[in-house]
Amino acid sequence: MKIKGSKSCDILIIGGGPSGIIAAKAAAADGNKVILIERGGYLGGCATKSLVIPLMTFHAGKKQIVMGYANELIERVKQNGGTIGHIEDPLGVAATVTPIETEVYKYIAQEYLLEAGVEVLYHTEALDVEVNEKNINSILAKTRSGIYEINAKYYIDATGDGEIAYLSGNEMNIGREKDGKCQPMTMMFKVSNVDIDELVKYVEDNKDEFVLGKNIKSLLDTKRVAISGFFSKIKEATKNGDFTVNRDRVLFFELNRRGEVAINMSRVIDKISVRDFDLSEATIEGRRQVIEIYNFLKKYIPGFKKAILVQSGDEIGVRESRRLVGEYQLTEKDIVTKKMFEDTIALGSWPIDIHDPDGKELDLMEMKIGDYYGIPYRALLPKEINNLIVTGRAISTTHEALASMRVSPICMALGQAAGIAAKICFKFKKDFRELSYEELKVELLKSNQVIE
């Protein structure tokens, strides 16, 4: 493979999703030379590429458990008109949700990193990894002009698929334990010009058709609406041949602008995003489902008659792919027992939210509003490589635990821990595994992160 050129840095982040953004900011805090490579043309990950919005959740009850650089970023987005901020979740699944304007978010995240001194390289994709005696020496990255070798002292895998961990020889898991099946993929899409008044009136007159938060007496009182329901409409449309998607409900969230909603109804099963050409096949099926769902909404759902299809995801949303087999595996028991670890580096309060790999159901193991759990530093550490740390949804978890910790705010908190760990390790020339948790804890607290 012919190498066109090379670049070098202190810390290299691979992936510009929620975890990668915050990891880069944290890693650059002391003036370190940090490069972030992103295979697409903008930052934000699933929120911007796949329209997985609103962001859920920065809170456990009234306690904000994701702060630090993640909240700083959201505040900047808010100052630029890109969000109304954290609002109560109308569905009562979590304490809050955070609607965002994806275009504003892309720009603010980019400028946030550039101001911090991070070199952002778009349209740059990791192809392979050079490993020598349990350390990564460099990665090979593909650009439009050829292959570049990028050398760093420390590497942060924020790809979401655990690509760097996988390519460097670490053991990985995929899917659920009994058969390796992953949660279905979803092609999210945005629709505008929804008549919210008509929609809310129908809900108010037919409340037994909908899932509503216990504290929500009426959608008239919410800052933005969210709908999980219309079960009878799905059955009617299915009977009439107008709805063939493997889904049991209408699910959508109103966004920053009134009358614009993100539709979460597409469901592509029996595909694994990192297997052969499954991702391409899932994308084709997902786009077909978007048009079918859009036509169904316009025909059957109050408020959608004059709705306009604005955008579908650039990429299909992936809930699950590779997961690291790390120094510790976070389990569903850890989550339901609200376990806190001696090396907790991030907190989560999203329920175990498993979209059935086989069917249309949503298996939701609810968390009491206000409850939260810890995620240990060890879950980010691969067993085979010393100068690599994994962040985001590819950390070491079970299939069930992943269904809780995979959401953007938790991934942001993990990114802050990974970036700070890299910063400290670079300063003291330590391996990630040698890092003292007390050192990491001091820096996490200093950066306004919540870890207890």
C-alpha positions in Angstrom: 0.0 0.0 0.0 1.6 3.2 -1.1 1.8 5.9 1.6 1.3 9.5 0.3 2.4 11.2 3.5 2.4 11.3 7.3 1.2 13.4 10.2 2.0 13.2 13.9 0.5 14.3 17.2 0.4 13.6 20.9 -3.1 12.2 21.0 -5.2 10.9 18.1 -9.0 10.6 18.4 -10.7 8.4 15.7 -14.3 9.4 15.3 -16.2 12.7 15.6 -19.3 11.6 17.4 -20.5 12.7 20.8 -17.7 10.8 22.6 -15.0 11.9 20.1 -15.9 15.6 20.3 -15.6 15.7 24.1 -12.6 13.5 24.2 -10.8 15.8 21.8 -11.7 18.9 23.9 -10.5 17.2 27.1 -7.3 15.9 25.5 -6.3 19.3 24.2 -6.9 21.1 27.5 -3.2 21.4 28.4 -2.1 22.5 24.9 -1.3 19.0 23.7 -1.2 18.4 20.0 -4.5 16.6 19.3 -5.8 15.4 15.9 -9.4 14.2 15.4 -10.1 12.3 12.3 -13.7 11.9 11.0 -14.7 9.9 7.9 -17.6 12.2 7.2 -17.8 16.0 6.6 -19.1 17.1 10.0 -19.1 16.3 13.7 -21.9 15.0 15.9 -22.2 11.3 15.1 -25.6 9.7 15.3 -27.3 13.0 16.3 -26.3 14.7 13.0 -25.6 11.8 10.7 -28.5 9.7 11.7 -30.8 12.3 13.2 -30.9 10.4 16.6 -32.5 13.4 18.4 -33.3 14.8 20.9 -30.4 14.0 23.1 -31.3 11.8 26.1 -30.6 12.4 29.0 -28.4 14.8 31.0 -30.3 14.3 34.2 -31.4 11.8 36.8 -34.5 13.5 38.3 -33.5 17.0 39.2 -29.8 16.1 39.5 -27.7 16.9 36.4 -25.4 13.9 36.0 -23.7 14.9 32.7 -22.0 18.2 33.1 -18.4 19.2 32.1 -17.5 19.9 28.5 -20.8 18.3 27.3 -22.9 20.8 29.0 -20.6 23.6 28.0 -21.1 22.6 24.4 -24.9 22.5 24.7 -24.9 25.9 26.3 -23.0 27.2 23.3 -25.5 25.6 21.0 -28.3 27.3 23.0 -26.6 30.7 22.8 -26.7 30.3 19.0 -30.4 29.3 18.8 -29.7 25.6 18.3 -31.6 24.3 21.3 -34.2 25.4 23.9 -32.1 23.5 26.4 -32.9 20.5 28.6 -36.7 20.0 29.0 -38.8 17.5 30.9 -39.3 14.2 28.9 -43.0 14.1 27.9 -42.9 10.3 27.7 -41.5 10.0 31.2 -38.8 7.5 30.1 -36.1 9.8 31.4 -35.9 13.0 33.4 -35.1 15.3 30.4 -34.5 15.4 26.7 -32.6 18.0 24.8 -33.9 19.0 21.3 -31.2 20.3 19.0 -30.9 21.9 15.5 -28.5 19.6 13.8 -27.0 22.3 11.5 -26.2 24.6 14.4 -24.8 21.7 16.4 -22.5 20.7 13.6 -21.0 24.2 13.3 -20.7 24.8 17.1 -19.1 21.5 17.7 -16.5 22.2 15.0 -15.7 25.7 16.3 -15.6 24.4 19.8 -12.7 22.0 18.9 -10.9 24.4 16.6 -10.8 27.0 19.4 -9.3 24.4 21.7 -6.5 23.8 19.2 -7.7 20.5 17.9 -6.8 19.7 14.3 -10.0 18.3 12.7 -9.5 16.2 9.6 -12.7 15.5 7.8 -13.1 12.8 5.1 -10.3 10.8 6.7 -11.0 7.2 7.6 -8.9 4.7 9.5 -8.0 1.7 7.4 -5.5 -0.3 9.4 -3.3 -0.2 12.5 0.4 -0.8 13.1 1.0 -2.5 16.4 4.3 -3.3 18.1 4.6 -5.0 21.4 1.2 -4.1 22.8 1.4 -0.5 21.6 -0.1 1.1 18.5 2.6 2.8 16.5 0.4 4.4 13.9 -2.8 4.1 11.9 -3.2 4.2 8.1 -5.9 6.6 7.1 -7.6 7.0 3.7 -8.2 10.4 2.2 -9.4 11.5 -1.2 -5.7 12.0 -2.2 -4.4 8.7 -0.9 -3.2 6.9 2.3 -1.6 8.8 5.2 0.2 7.4 8.1 -0.7 9.1 11.4 1.5 8.6 14.4 0.6 9.4 18.0 1.6 8.6 21.5 -1.9 7.8 22.6 -5.1 6.7 20.7 -8.7 7.2 21.6 -11.2 4.9 19.7 -14.4 6.9 19.4 -15.6 5.2 16.2 -18.7 3.7 17.9 -17.9 0.3 16.2 -14.7 -0.2 18.1 -12.8 -0.2 14.8 -9.3 0.6 16.3 -9.7 -1.8 19.1 -10.7 -4.5 16.6 -8.0 -3.8 14.1 -5.3 -3.8 16.8 -6.3 -7.3 17.9 -8.5 -6.9 20.9 -11.3 -9.4 21.6 -14.7 -8.0 20.7 -18.3 -9.1 21.2 -21.2 -8.5 18.9 -24.9 -8.8 19.7 -26.7 -10.7 22.3 -25.1 -13.7 24.0 -27.5 -16.4 22.8 -27.3 -15.8 19.1 -25.2 -12.7 18.2 -28.2 -10.8 16.9 -28.0 -7.0 17.3 -30.8 -4.5 18.0 -32.4 -3.3 14.8 -31.2 -0.3 12.9 -33.4 2.7 12.3 -33.5 5.3 9.5 -34.6 8.4 11.3 -36.2 11.2 9.4 -37.5 14.8 10.1 -40.9 16.1 9.1 -42.0 19.7 9.4 -45.4 21.6 9.2 -47.1 19.2 11.6 -50.2 20.7 13.1 -49.4 20.3 16.8 -52.7 21.7 18.0 -54.7 19.0 16.0 -52.3 16.3 17.2 -52.5 17.3 20.9 -56.3 17.5 20.7 -56.5 14.0 19.5 -54.2 12.8 22.3 -56.2 14.6 24.9 -59.3 12.9 23.7 -57.7 9.4 23.5 -55.2 9.2 26.3 -55.5 5.4 26.7 -53.8 5.2 23.2 -50.6 6.7 24.4 -47.6 6.4 26.8 -47.3 9.6 28.8 -45.0 10.5 31.6 -46.5 10.1 35.1 -45.9 13.8 35.8 -47.4 14.9 32.5 -51.1 15.7 33.0 -51.5 17.1 29.5 -49.3 17.6 26.4 -50.6 21.2 26.5 -48.3 21.8 29.4 -45.1 20.5 27.7 -42.5 22.7 26.0 -42.3 20.1 23.2 -44.5 17.1 22.5 -43.4 13.5 22.2 -45.6 10.7 21.0 -45.5 6.9 21.8 -48.8 5.4 20.8 -51.4 5.3 18.1 -51.4 1.5 18.5 -54.8 1.2 16.9 -53.8 3.3 13.9 -50.9 1.0 13.3 -53.2 -2.1 13.5 -55.7 -0.4 11.1 -53.1 0.6 8.6 -51.5 -2.9 8.8 -54.8 -4.5 8.1 -55.3 -2.2 5.1 -51.9 -3.0 3.7 -50.7 0.6 4.2 -48.1 -0.3 6.9 -45.7 -3.2 6.6 -42.9 -2.1 8.9 -42.1 -4.3 11.8 -43.2 -1.7 14.4 -46.0 -1.7 17.0 -46.4 2.1 17.6 -45.9 5.6 16.3 -42.9 7.2 18.0 -41.6 10.7 17.4 -40.3 13.8 19.2 -40.9 17.4 18.5 -37.6 19.3 18.0 -36.3 22.8 18.5 -38.7 24.4 16.0 -42.4 24.0 16.7 -44.1 21.6 14.3 -40.9 19.8 13.3 -40.5 16.3 14.5 -38.0 13.4 14.4 -39.6 10.1 13.5 -38.2 7.0 15.2 -40.3 4.2 13.5 -38.1 2.5 10.9 -36.9 -0.9 11.9 -34.4 -3.1 10.0 -33.9 -6.4 11.6 -31.4 -9.3 11.1 -28.6 -7.0 10.0 -25.3 -6.3 11.7 -23.6 -3.0 10.6 -20.1 -4.4 10.7 -20.9 -7.7 8.7 -20.2 -7.9 5.0 -22.6 -5.6 3.1 -25.3 -5.6 5.7 -25.0 -1.8 6.3 -25.7 -1.1 2.6 -28.6 -3.5 2.6 -30.0 -2.0 5.8 -29.7 1.6 4.3 -31.6 0.6 1.2 -34.4 -1.0 3.3 -34.4 2.0 5.8 -35.0 4.5 3.0 -37.9 2.5 1.6 -39.4 2.4 5.1 -39.1 6.1 5.5 -41.4 6.7 2.5 -43.9 4.1 3.6 -44.0 5.6 7.2 -44.3 9.1 5.9 -47.2 8.2 3.7 -48.8 6.3 6.6 -48.5 9.4 8.9 -50.1 11.7 6.3 -53.0 9.3 5.8 -53.7 8.1 9.3 -52.3 10.4 11.9 -54.0 13.7 13.0 -51.8 16.7 12.4 -49.8 15.2 9.5 -52.0 15.8 6.5 -49.9 18.8 5.3 -46.6 17.5 6.8 -43.5 17.9 4.7 -40.7 15.4 4.5 -37.5 17.5 5.3 -34.6 15.0 5.6 -33.7 11.4 6.3 -30.5 10.4 8.0 -27.3 10.5 5.9 -26.7 7.1 7.5 -29.0 4.6 9.1 -28.9 4.7 12.9 -27.0 1.8 14.5 -27.9 0.9 18.0 -25.4 -1.9 18.4 -22.3 -3.4 16.8 -18.9 -4.4 18.2 -18.3 -4.1 22.0 -14.9 -4.3 23.6 -14.0 -7.2 25.9 -12.3 -5.0 28.4 -10.8 -5.1 31.9 -14.4 -4.9 33.3 -17.7 -5.6 31.6 -20.7 -3.4 32.6 -23.8 -5.6 33.2 -27.5 -5.1 33.4 -27.2 -6.0 37.1 -24.9 -3.1 37.6 -27.5 -0.8 36.1 -30.6 -2.1 37.9 -28.8 -2.2 41.3 -27.5 1.4 40.7 -23.9 0.2 41.3 -21.2 2.7 41.9 -17.6 1.6 41.4 -14.3 2.5 43.0 -13.2 3.9 39.6 -16.5 5.5 38.4 -15.8 8.0 35.6 -19.3 8.6 34.2 -22.9 8.3 35.3 -26.0 7.1 33.4 -29.7 7.3 33.9 -31.2 6.0 30.7 -33.3 2.8 31.1 -32.3 -0.5 29.6 -34.0 0.1 26.3 -33.8 -3.0 24.1 -35.4 -2.8 20.6 -36.2 -6.5 20.0 -33.7 -8.0 17.5 -36.4 -10.4 16.3 -39.6 -8.4 16.3 -41.5 -5.2 16.6 -41.6 -4.9 20.4 -39.7 -2.4 22.6 -38.5 -4.0 25.9 -38.0 -1.2 28.3 -36.6 -1.9 31.8 -37.6 1.3 33.4 -35.4 3.2 35.8 -37.0 5.2 38.6 -36.7 8.9 37.7 -33.8 10.1 39.9 -31.9 6.8 39.9 -28.5 6.5 38.2 -25.5 4.2 38.0 -21.8 4.4 37.5 -19.5 3.3 34.7 -16.0 2.2 35.7 -12.8 3.4 34.0 -11.8 -0.3 33.5 -14.7 -0.8 31.0 -12.8 1.6 28.6 -9.5 -0.4 28.8 -8.6 -3.0 26.2 -6.7 -6.0 27.4 -4.2 -6.2 24.6 -3.1 -2.6 23.8 -1.5 -0.2 26.3 -1.8 3.1 24.6 -5.4 2.8 23.4 -8.6 3.7 25.3 -12.1 3.0 23.9 -15.0 5.4 24.5 -18.7 5.7 23.4 -21.0 2.7 22.8 -18.1 0.3 22.0 -16.9 0.1 25.6 -17.0 -3.2 27.5 -20.7 -4.1 28.3 -23.2 -6.8 27.9 -25.8 -6.6 25.2 -28.4 -5.5 27.8 -26.2 -2.9 29.5 -25.3 -1.4 26.1 -29.1 -0.7 25.6 -28.8 1.8 28.5 -25.3 3.4 28.1 -25.4 3.9 24.3 -27.1 7.3 24.3 -25.3 10.6 23.4 -25.0 12.3 26.8 -23.5 9.2 28.5 -21.1 8.8 25.5 -20.1 12.5 26.0 -19.3 11.8 29.6 -17.2 8.8 28.7 -15.4 10.9 26.1 -14.4 13.4 28.8 -13.0 10.7 30.9 -11.1 9.2 27.9 -9.7 12.5 26.9 -8.6 13.5 30.4 -7.0 10.0 30.9 -5.0 10.5 27.6 -3.9 14.0 28.7 -2.6 12.7 32.1 -0.9 9.7 30.6 0.8 11.8 28.0 2.0 14.2 30.7 3.5 11.5 32.9 4.4 9.0 30.1 2.1 6.3 31.5 0.0 3.5 29.9 -3.7 3.9 30.3 -3.7 0.8 32.6 -1.1 2.4 34.8 -3.1 5.6 35.4 -4.1 6.2 39.0 -7.8 6.6 39.4 -7.2 9.3 42.0 -5.4 11.4 39.5 -8.2 10.9 37.0 -10.8 11.7 39.6 -9.2 15.0 40.5 -9.1 16.1 36.9 -12.7 15.0 36.2 -14.0 17.0 39.2 -11.8 20.0 38.2 -13.4 19.9 34.7 -16.9 20.1 36.3 -17.9 16.5 35.6 -20.2 14.6 37.9 -19.0 11.2 39.0 -20.8 10.5 42.3 
